[in-house]
Amino acid sequence: MKRVHLIGICGTGMSALAAMLKVCGFEVSGSDSAVYPPMSNFLKEQGITPTFGYRAENVEDDLDLVIVGNAISRGNPELEEVLNRKIRYASLPEILRDRFLWGARSIVITGTHGKTTTAAITSWLLYHGSLDPNFFIGGVPVNFNSGYRLGCGRDFVIEGDEYDSAFFDKTAKFLKYLPDIAVVGNIEFDHADIYETLESIRLEFRRLVSLIPRQGLLFLGNDSDEALSLRSLAHCRIETFGLSSGADWRAENLAIEGNTTKFEVYHSDEFYGVCEVGLVGSHNVRNTLAALAVASHVGLDSSNLIEGLRRFLGVKRRLELKGTVAGVSVYDDFAHHPTAITETVSALRAAHPCRRIWAVFEPRSASACRNIFQAEFVGSFLGADEIIIAGVYRDDLPVNARLSVEKLINDLRHNGQSARYGGTTNEIVDMIVEECRDDDVVLLMSNGSFDGIHQKLLEALKLASSDDSIKDVEV
């Protein structure tokens, strides 16, 4: 049995890759600065206990391979130990390619937004259609309760992240994934710690498109001009998807009923069927269209796919209802980019048109902590009734580069919205518990753990409630 050690891989990727390697017969260990639910729970279920904190002594003598993630750089004590001892190392995308993708039909789902949900729906539809797929996703599809699957089928669905690969390879991860079928849903500026301009991100997507073989297929988001701009660069067949006219896969007549969206689908202007999915928001309809298009291309018929969509249960941390206490519903979402926040708040407002919505946002990602989106964030919270902005997660940025929470709140107030600052998670919880009323909706948005605010809020609401008929409390 070979021993593999993982360092500097973000929680989602580490948990999935560690479990996959363990299934393949490797003995796996790993180190990280922090792992939080749902990933920490998943690792525990797989019998894998990561070491918290990086130390040279974690690099044991009998290691055969160290997989280095993009969350660490030179100076990390474990990485320095690996380099000093010349232990074989590789990046996460290299291992995925060399171990799993060369013999597969690789389905790479990319885009600034929506790739996790699209990859999850695609994987589920292929599974529901008995194709026994493999997948590697940066989230946890509820149908599988896992971010990975190793099946016996030919297809490998992989979420193609444009973030860089490792300290020694600053190109996008998805360039290692050997795409036979690729989806590019949209392209926007993000990852300000890696890319200086939108043009530098465009370059990575152009490189991806150049890798698709002539017999392959490229799906482009018809509602994204940036995605459509890749059309002229492809050497393969292209199909488009979206809500706008001219899309090869098009959705019309969207109707939200509770937490479900129904819509009509047309393919090449011919009626395909009425679809129903347990997701809300036009962005999720686009995600669903992309998954339908891929699954149809690999041979599944419309009746099978439409039934599969009805049975899709969503993705954890993607507008996930965490619990309802005394009429107050608490949602968790991974949104951290202005566009994602806009779409999430809009989707929740469409699902609950008459309820008061609290939008609570923690600026945590590398881009969100910077002031590059200072103006864009102001328009992202339309549809929310009460807005709470937490402190910027990173305190190592210079003041002139850091997002100004004070200015954001003042600009929101200038637009006539109710906005305030939440210094700590406990202070935010106290604000909500003190002021919330029956039938309120609380949306908590962060791409990190947010200091466990979801559980804290549910427990505080339960404690404060005099209602004995508390429903669906999940803590």
Backbone torsions as a table, in degrees:
resi	resn	phi	psi	omega
1	MET	NA	132.6	179.6
2	LYS	-90.3	148.0	-179.3
3	ARG	-105.0	129.6	-178.5
4	VAL	-124.5	137.3	179.0
5	HIS	-122.1	132.6	-178.6
6	LEU	-108.6	131.2	177.0
7	ILE	-136.3	141.0	173.1
8	GLY	70.1	25.2	177.7
9	ILE	-105.9	126.2	-177.8
10	CYS	-57.8	151.5	-169.4
11	GLY	-45.1	-46.0	-178.0
12	THR	-61.9	-51.5	-178.0
13	GLY	-66.3	-39.8	-178.9
14	MET	-63.7	-44.0	-177.2
15	SER	-64.3	-43.2	-178.7
16	ALA	-68.8	-47.5	-178.3
17	LEU	-65.3	-41.2	178.8
18	ALA	-59.4	-44.3	179.9
19	ALA	-66.1	-40.7	179.1
20	MET	-61.7	-45.1	-179.8
21	LEU	-65.9	-35.4	177.9
22	LYS	-65.3	-41.0	176.7
23	VAL	-60.5	-34.5	-179.3
24	CYS	-80.1	2.8	174.0
25	GLY	99.8	7.6	178.8
26	PHE	-87.9	150.2	169.1
27	GLU	-90.1	124.8	-168.1
28	VAL	-120.4	136.1	169.9
29	SER	-133.4	170.8	-179.1
30	GLY	-167.6	159.8	176.7
31	SER	-130.9	143.7	177.4
32	ASP	-152.6	161.1	178.5
33	SER	-78.9	-29.0	180.0
34	ALA	-166.0	137.4	173.1
35	VAL	-132.6	129.6	-174.6
36	TYR	-131.3	164.0	179.2
37	PRO	-58.9	146.2	5.7
38	PRO	-85.2	-5.5	-173.6
39	MET	-68.9	-38.8	179.4
40	SER	-63.1	-38.4	177.7
41	ASN	-65.3	-40.5	-179.7
42	PHE	-63.4	-45.3	178.8
43	LEU	-60.3	-40.9	179.3
44	LYS	-61.6	-41.6	178.9
45	GLU	-63.9	-29.8	-179.8
46	GLN	-86.2	0.3	-179.5
47	GLY	75.1	25.4	-179.1
48	ILE	-115.5	122.3	-179.8
49	THR	-114.1	107.1	-179.7
50	PRO	-74.0	155.5	174.1
51	THR	-89.3	130.5	-179.9
52	PHE	-92.1	122.2	-176.1
53	GLY	98.3	148.3	-177.2
54	TYR	-102.6	126.7	179.0
55	ARG	-142.5	143.4	-178.4
56	ALA	-57.6	-34.4	-177.5
57	GLU	-69.6	-12.6	175.1
58	ASN	-70.5	-18.6	178.4
59	VAL	-87.0	93.7	-172.7
60	GLU	-78.9	166.2	-170.8
61	ASP	-70.0	-28.1	-171.3
62	ASP	-99.0	21.9	179.9
63	LEU	-73.7	136.5	176.2
64	ASP	-95.4	-26.8	-176.4
65	LEU	-156.1	141.1	172.1
66	VAL	-117.6	126.2	177.7
67	ILE	-99.7	119.8	-172.5
68	VAL	-103.4	124.1	178.1
69	GLY	-89.4	177.2	-176.7
70	ASN	-88.6	3.7	-178.0
71	ALA	-86.1	-3.9	179.3
72	ILE	-126.9	162.0	179.4
73	SER	-142.5	-177.6	179.5
74	ARG	-55.5	139.1	-175.6
75	GLY	107.1	-19.7	175.2
76	ASN	-65.1	128.5	-173.2
77	PRO	-61.3	-35.4	178.9
78	GLU	-72.6	-40.0	178.0
79	LEU	-63.5	-42.0	179.6
80	GLU	-62.4	-37.2	178.1
81	GLU	-65.9	-40.4	178.1
82	VAL	-62.4	-45.2	-179.0
83	LEU	-68.0	-40.7	-179.4
84	ASN	-63.0	-37.9	-177.1
85	ARG	-92.8	-0.8	178.7
86	LYS	53.9	46.8	174.0
87	ILE	-78.9	139.7	-179.4
88	ARG	-58.8	133.1	178.6
89	TYR	-138.2	159.6	179.4
90	ALA	-156.2	163.8	176.7
91	SER	-86.9	163.2	178.0
92	LEU	-57.6	-50.1	-179.3
93	PRO	-63.8	-30.9	175.5
94	GLU	-62.6	-42.7	-179.9
95	ILE	-66.6	-42.6	177.8
96	LEU	-59.7	-45.1	179.3
97	ARG	-62.8	-53.4	-171.3
98	ASP	-72.1	-29.6	-176.3
99	ARG	-91.3	-30.9	-168.2
100	PHE	-127.0	-21.0	-165.7
101	LEU	-103.5	-23.2	-175.7
102	TRP	-60.3	-35.4	-177.7
103	GLY	-98.0	8.3	-174.8
104	ALA	-107.5	164.1	163.8
105	ARG	-87.4	108.6	-170.9
106	SER	-88.5	120.9	179.0
107	ILE	-110.3	106.2	-171.9
108	VAL	-105.0	119.0	-177.6
109	ILE	-103.3	117.2	-175.7
110	THR	-129.7	177.8	179.7
111	GLY	132.4	154.4	179.5
112	THR	-63.3	-37.2	-178.2
113	HIS	-127.8	147.3	168.7
114	GLY	88.2	-1.4	-174.1
115	LYS	-70.0	-34.1	178.6
116	THR	-64.7	-48.7	-179.6
117	THR	-65.2	-42.7	179.3
118	THR	-62.4	-43.4	178.6
119	ALA	-64.3	-37.5	179.7
120	ALA	-66.2	-45.6	179.4
121	ILE	-63.9	-44.3	179.6
122	THR	-58.6	-46.8	-179.9
123	SER	-60.9	-43.0	-179.7
124	TRP	-65.5	-42.1	-179.5
125	LEU	-63.8	-39.1	177.8
126	LEU	-67.6	-38.3	177.1
127	TYR	-66.6	-46.8	178.9
128	HIS	-60.3	-31.2	178.5
129	GLY	-85.8	11.6	174.2
130	SER	66.6	28.8	176.5
131	LEU	-91.0	-3.1	174.6
132	ASP	50.3	58.6	-173.1
133	PRO	-76.7	164.0	165.8
134	ASN	-100.9	152.4	172.6
135	PHE	-155.6	156.9	175.8
136	PHE	-141.1	112.1	-169.4
137	ILE	-129.8	142.7	179.2
138	GLY	-83.5	45.0	-180.0
139	GLY	-173.7	-177.1	-176.9
140	VAL	-121.3	101.3	173.7
141	PRO	-63.8	130.5	-175.4
142	VAL	-63.6	-33.9	-179.8
143	ASN	-59.8	-29.5	-177.6
144	PHE	-108.4	-20.0	-174.3
145	ASN	52.8	37.4	-177.7
146	SER	-160.8	147.6	176.9
147	GLY	-89.0	2.2	178.5
148	TYR	-143.7	161.6	171.9
149	ARG	-154.9	136.0	173.0
150	LEU	-113.7	103.7	178.8
151	GLY	-102.8	-167.6	179.4
152	CYS	-108.0	2.2	-179.2
153	GLY	-79.9	172.3	-177.7
154	ARG	-77.7	-27.7	-170.0
155	ASP	-85.3	137.2	173.5
156	PHE	-124.9	110.3	177.8
157	VAL	-90.1	126.7	-176.9
158	ILE	-136.0	132.2	175.3
159	GLU	-73.0	118.8	-176.1
160	GLY	-93.7	101.2	-177.8
161	ASP	-84.3	135.4	177.2
162	GLU	-84.6	-3.0	177.7
163	TYR	-66.4	159.3	-175.3
164	ASP	-71.6	169.2	-168.6
165	SER	-91.0	-44.2	-177.6
166	ALA	-170.3	174.9	-177.6
167	PHE	-61.4	-26.5	-178.2
168	PHE	-98.3	0.6	-178.9
169	ASP	-146.5	100.9	-173.9
170	LYS	-92.9	12.2	175.8
171	THR	-85.9	163.2	-175.9
172	ALA	-63.1	143.9	178.3
173	LYS	-56.0	-40.9	-171.0
174	PHE	-66.1	-11.9	177.5
175	LEU	-71.7	-10.8	178.3
176	LYS	-94.9	-1.2	-164.0
177	TYR	-98.3	11.3	169.5
178	LEU	49.2	59.6	-171.5
179	PRO	-68.0	125.9	166.6
180	ASP	-94.2	-38.9	173.5
181	ILE	-126.9	131.8	179.1
182	ALA	-130.6	144.7	174.5
183	VAL	-118.6	127.1	171.2
184	VAL	-120.6	101.9	-174.8
185	GLY	-77.5	-38.1	-175.9
186	ASN	-169.9	161.4	177.3
187	ILE	-139.3	124.3	174.1
188	GLU	-139.0	169.0	176.5
189	PHE	-73.5	134.6	176.3
190	ASP	-162.1	179.1	177.5
191	HIS	55.7	58.2	-175.8
192	ALA	-65.2	-15.6	176.8
193	ASP	-79.2	-13.7	-177.6
194	ILE	-112.6	-45.3	-175.2
195	TYR	-108.8	135.8	179.8
196	GLU	-84.6	-31.6	-175.7
197	THR	-141.3	165.7	173.2
198	LEU	-61.7	-34.8	-179.4
199	GLU	-60.5	-36.5	179.5
200	SER	-68.2	-29.4	175.1
201	ILE	-74.7	-41.7	177.0
202	ARG	-53.9	-41.4	-177.8
203	LEU	-58.3	-41.2	-179.9
204	GLU	-65.0	-40.2	178.6
205	PHE	-69.2	-35.3	175.6
206	ARG	-62.3	-41.2	177.9
207	ARG	-63.6	-39.3	177.9
208	LEU	-60.2	-48.5	-178.1
209	VAL	-60.2	-35.3	-179.3
210	SER	-67.9	-14.8	-178.1
211	LEU	-89.0	-13.0	-176.3
212	ILE	-75.0	126.9	-179.1
213	PRO	-66.9	162.3	-177.5
214	ARG	-59.7	-33.5	179.2
215	GLN	-84.1	2.7	179.1
216	GLY	-83.3	-169.3	-176.4
217	LEU	-147.1	136.7	178.6
218	LEU	-118.9	125.2	174.8
219	PHE	-104.1	126.5	-178.3
220	LEU	-117.6	139.7	176.4
221	GLY	-69.0	115.8	-174.9
222	ASN	-71.5	-18.0	-178.5
223	ASP	-92.4	4.7	179.8
224	SER	-119.0	111.4	178.6
225	ASP	-60.4	-36.4	-179.9
226	GLU	-65.0	-41.2	177.4
227	ALA	-65.8	-43.9	-178.9
228	LEU	-63.8	-25.0	-179.3
229	SER	-65.3	-14.2	179.5
230	LEU	-80.9	-10.2	-174.0
231	ARG	-54.8	-43.7	-174.2
232	SER	-71.9	-11.9	-176.1
233	LEU	-95.5	-11.2	-173.9
234	ALA	-80.5	146.3	175.5
235	HIS	-107.1	13.2	-175.8
236	CYS	-127.8	178.8	176.5
237	ARG	-69.4	147.6	-178.3
238	ILE	-127.4	137.2	168.5
239	GLU	-129.9	152.4	-178.9
240	THR	-115.9	160.6	178.3
241	PHE	-144.5	149.2	178.4
242	GLY	160.2	-170.2	-178.2
243	LEU	-99.1	-15.0	-176.6
244	SER	-85.5	157.6	-179.0
245	SER	-63.8	147.9	179.7
246	GLY	95.7	-12.5	178.4
247	ALA	-70.6	139.4	177.6
248	ASP	-65.3	-39.0	173.4
249	TRP	-112.9	113.7	-171.0
250	ARG	-129.6	141.2	176.5
251	ALA	-110.3	140.8	178.1
252	GLU	-137.5	162.3	173.5
253	ASN	55.0	55.7	178.3
254	LEU	-70.7	136.9	178.2
255	ALA	-140.8	123.9	179.5
256	ILE	-97.6	128.3	175.8
257	GLU	-126.0	102.4	-175.8
258	GLY	65.9	-123.4	179.0
259	ASN	-102.4	24.4	-178.8
260	THR	-123.8	143.8	176.5
261	THR	-118.4	131.4	173.6
262	LYS	-111.3	145.2	-179.9
263	PHE	-161.9	157.2	176.0
264	GLU	-91.8	141.4	179.1
265	VAL	-116.3	135.4	175.7
266	TYR	-123.2	135.9	176.0
267	HIS	-120.2	121.2	-175.4
268	SER	52.0	41.9	177.6
269	ASP	69.0	6.5	175.1
270	GLU	-103.1	139.9	-178.0
271	PHE	-63.5	126.5	-177.8
272	TYR	-98.9	-39.4	179.4
273	GLY	156.2	170.1	174.3
274	VAL	-95.0	123.2	-176.7
275	CYS	-109.8	151.9	178.7
276	GLU	-138.9	127.2	-178.3
277	VAL	-137.0	143.8	-178.0
278	GLY	-80.4	51.7	177.8
279	LEU	-138.2	157.2	177.3
280	VAL	-124.5	155.3	177.8
281	GLY	105.7	142.0	179.3
282	SER	-63.9	-30.4	177.8
283	HIS	-63.1	-34.9	178.3
284	ASN	-75.3	-24.9	172.1
285	VAL	-66.4	-41.0	176.3
286	ARG	-62.2	-43.7	177.8
287	ASN	-59.1	-41.7	-179.6
288	THR	-66.3	-41.1	178.0
289	LEU	-59.5	-43.2	179.5
290	ALA	-61.7	-43.2	179.1
291	ALA	-64.8	-42.5	176.3
292	LEU	-58.3	-44.5	-178.5
293	ALA	-61.8	-45.0	179.1
294	VAL	-63.7	-48.5	-176.6
295	ALA	-64.9	-35.3	176.0
296	SER	-66.1	-40.4	-179.1
297	HIS	-62.7	-35.3	-178.1
298	VAL	-84.2	3.2	167.5
299	GLY	116.8	4.6	-178.5
300	LEU	-87.0	142.0	-176.6
301	ASP	-87.0	164.6	-172.1
302	SER	-62.5	-40.3	-178.0
303	SER	-64.3	-39.5	178.0
304	ASN	-64.8	-43.4	-177.0
305	LEU	-69.4	-40.7	179.8
306	ILE	-64.3	-40.5	176.1
307	GLU	-66.8	-38.5	178.3
308	GLY	-62.6	-39.3	178.4
309	LEU	-61.2	-40.3	179.3
310	ARG	-60.5	-27.9	-175.4
311	ARG	-96.4	2.0	177.8
312	PHE	-75.2	131.6	-171.5
313	LEU	-105.1	3.7	177.3
314	GLY	95.8	-174.1	-178.4
315	VAL	-127.8	135.6	178.0
316	LYS	-61.0	140.0	179.0
317	ARG	71.4	11.9	172.1
318	ARG	-115.9	92.7	-174.2
319	LEU	45.7	53.6	-177.3
320	GLU	-93.1	126.1	175.5
321	LEU	-74.7	113.7	-177.7
322	LYS	-86.5	-23.4	179.2
323	GLY	166.2	162.3	176.2
324	THR	-129.2	123.4	-179.2
325	VAL	-123.2	119.0	177.3
326	ALA	50.3	40.2	176.5
327	GLY	88.4	-6.7	178.7
328	VAL	-95.7	118.4	-178.4
329	SER	-96.7	132.4	-177.7
330	VAL	-114.6	121.1	180.0
331	TYR	-111.6	148.3	175.4
332	ASP	-117.0	135.9	176.4
333	ASP	-145.6	148.9	-175.7
334	PHE	-83.1	1.8	-172.6
335	ALA	-56.8	132.7	177.3
336	HIS	-146.6	-7.8	177.2
337	HIS	-102.2	146.1	-178.5
338	PRO	-52.0	-41.6	179.8
339	THR	-64.7	-42.8	-179.9
340	ALA	-64.5	-40.3	177.7
341	ILE	-63.7	-45.1	178.1
342	THR	-56.0	-48.5	-177.3
343	GLU	-66.7	-39.0	-178.5
344	THR	-68.2	-47.2	179.0
345	VAL	-63.1	-41.9	179.5
346	SER	-63.3	-41.3	179.4
347	ALA	-64.0	-42.3	180.0
348	LEU	-67.2	-37.8	177.3
349	ARG	-65.1	-39.6	178.7
350	ALA	-65.7	-35.0	-180.0
351	ALA	-76.0	-29.0	-177.5
352	HIS	-131.8	70.0	-172.0
353	PRO	-63.8	-24.6	-174.2
354	CYS	-109.5	3.7	-177.6
355	ARG	-99.0	151.7	176.7
356	ARG	-78.5	129.5	-176.5
357	ILE	-111.5	126.1	171.0
358	TRP	-96.8	126.2	174.8
359	ALA	-110.4	114.4	-177.2
360	VAL	-115.1	122.4	-172.4
361	PHE	-126.5	130.5	172.9
362	GLU	-106.7	112.0	175.0
363	PRO	-71.0	105.5	-170.6
364	ARG	-127.9	-35.5	-177.4
365	SER	-67.6	165.7	-178.4
366	ALA	-59.6	-35.3	179.2
367	SER	-78.8	-42.3	-176.7
368	ALA	-64.9	-30.4	-179.9
369	CYS	-73.8	-18.7	-179.1
370	ARG	-93.6	164.5	-176.6
371	ASN	-88.4	12.8	179.8
372	ILE	-64.9	-26.8	178.5
373	PHE	-107.4	19.6	-176.5
374	GLN	-52.7	-49.4	-178.0
375	ALA	-73.8	-39.6	-176.7
376	GLU	-64.6	-34.7	-179.3
377	PHE	-61.9	-28.9	-176.1
378	VAL	-61.0	-37.4	-179.3
379	GLY	-89.2	2.9	-174.1
380	SER	-83.0	-16.4	-171.2
381	PHE	-104.9	12.9	177.0
382	LEU	-60.2	133.1	-175.8
383	GLY	104.0	-18.1	175.5
384	ALA	-88.9	142.7	179.9
385	ASP	-90.9	-37.9	178.7
386	GLU	-127.7	130.7	-177.2
387	ILE	-122.3	130.8	174.8
388	ILE	-125.1	124.9	177.7
389	ILE	-108.0	122.4	177.5
390	ALA	-79.8	171.5	178.8
391	GLY	-68.5	154.0	176.9
392	VAL	-62.9	128.6	-172.7
393	TYR	-64.1	-40.3	-177.3
394	ARG	-91.2	127.7	178.9
395	ASP	-108.1	10.0	-178.3
396	ASP	-97.2	0.6	179.5
397	LEU	-85.2	143.4	175.7
398	PRO	-64.4	150.8	-175.2
399	VAL	-57.2	-38.0	-176.8
400	ASN	-73.8	-7.8	177.7
401	ALA	-110.6	-11.5	-172.7
402	ARG	-87.0	144.6	172.8
403	LEU	-57.6	132.6	176.3
404	SER	-93.0	104.8	178.1
405	VAL	-65.1	-38.0	179.2
406	GLU	-59.7	-46.1	179.7
407	LYS	-66.0	-40.9	179.3
408	LEU	-59.6	-45.7	-180.0
409	ILE	-64.5	-42.7	179.1
410	ASN	-63.5	-39.6	179.2
411	ASP	-67.7	-38.1	176.6
412	LEU	-63.4	-42.6	178.3
413	ARG	-65.4	-38.0	177.9
414	HIS	-61.1	-30.2	177.2
415	ASN	-82.0	3.7	177.7
416	GLY	88.3	13.1	-179.5
417	GLN	-99.6	153.5	178.1
418	SER	-87.1	108.4	-176.2
419	ALA	-135.0	147.2	-179.7
420	ARG	-153.4	170.9	-178.3
421	TYR	-99.2	139.4	173.6
422	GLY	-117.5	107.1	-172.8
423	GLY	-68.6	-45.1	178.9
424	THR	-131.1	165.1	178.5
425	THR	-62.7	-37.3	179.1
426	ASN	-64.6	-38.8	177.6
427	GLU	-65.5	-39.5	178.8
428	ILE	-64.5	-44.9	178.3
429	VAL	-59.2	-44.6	-179.7
430	ASP	-61.7	-41.8	178.5
431	MET	-58.5	-49.1	-175.5
432	ILE	-66.5	-45.9	-178.1
433	VAL	-62.0	-38.9	-178.1
434	GLU	-69.0	-34.4	-170.7
435	GLU	-109.1	-14.1	-175.0
436	CYS	-70.3	158.6	177.4
437	ARG	-136.5	166.1	-178.7
438	ASP	-52.6	136.5	177.3
439	ASP	83.9	6.2	174.1
440	ASP	-71.6	155.8	174.4
441	VAL	-121.5	128.4	179.7
442	VAL	-113.5	121.6	179.5
443	LEU	-109.8	117.2	-179.2
444	LEU	-106.4	120.0	-173.9
445	MET	-121.2	123.8	177.2
446	SER	-167.4	150.3	173.8
447	ASN	-95.2	16.2	175.7
448	GLY	-131.7	-163.5	-176.2
449	SER	-74.4	-19.5	-177.8
450	PHE	53.3	36.7	175.3
451	ASP	55.3	34.7	176.6
452	GLY	64.5	28.9	-173.9
453	ILE	-63.6	-28.9	-177.2
454	HIS	-62.5	-49.7	179.5
455	GLN	-68.1	-41.0	179.5
456	LYS	-59.4	-42.5	-178.0
457	LEU	-68.1	-44.1	180.0
458	LEU	-62.7	-41.6	179.9
459	GLU	-67.8	-39.1	178.9
460	ALA	-67.5	-38.9	176.9
461	LEU	-64.3	-39.6	179.0
462	LYS	-65.0	-42.8	-178.9
463	LEU	-65.7	-38.0	-176.7
464	ALA	-80.0	-16.8	-173.9
465	SER	-81.7	139.0	173.2
466	SER	-99.3	6.5	-179.1
467	ASP	-86.1	121.4	-179.8
468	ASP	-79.1	-13.3	-176.5
469	SER	-99.3	56.5	-179.3
470	ILE	-73.5	133.5	-171.0
471	LYS	-111.6	142.6	165.4
472	ASP	49.9	44.4	178.6
473	VAL	-78.9	120.8	-178.7
474	GLU	-125.2	109.5	-176.0
475	VAL	-130.1	NA	NA
